[in-house]
């Protein structure tokens, strides 16, 4: 297994857009991702299983990224980053969820570890309403 690719993410960028851009630029199509750092604001999703839809929770304050864990796979032929975040605020209270567009980077570092074996492709799963590995 190769060493992870290490990246400093740009301040004020959208977290998911920055990670997607790295994967496209570097040709990364299947990998695991870890992220640490801080966000100036966050948008976190929670999947309503009975309704097959996400609701998002906007957090408009500075947050520490305690852990960002995710994967890269292919969705409709393009690299797709699926990321979950555990965050804390100034009081130390933790919150988390599915990273949604709108997570604004204050300072962040990402490690992207390419995976061995065949690429994973996301396909629609009727039972869950989600795009999962086929």
Order of alpha helices (4+ residues) and beta strands (2+ residues): beta-alpha-beta-beta-beta-beta-beta-beta-beta-beta
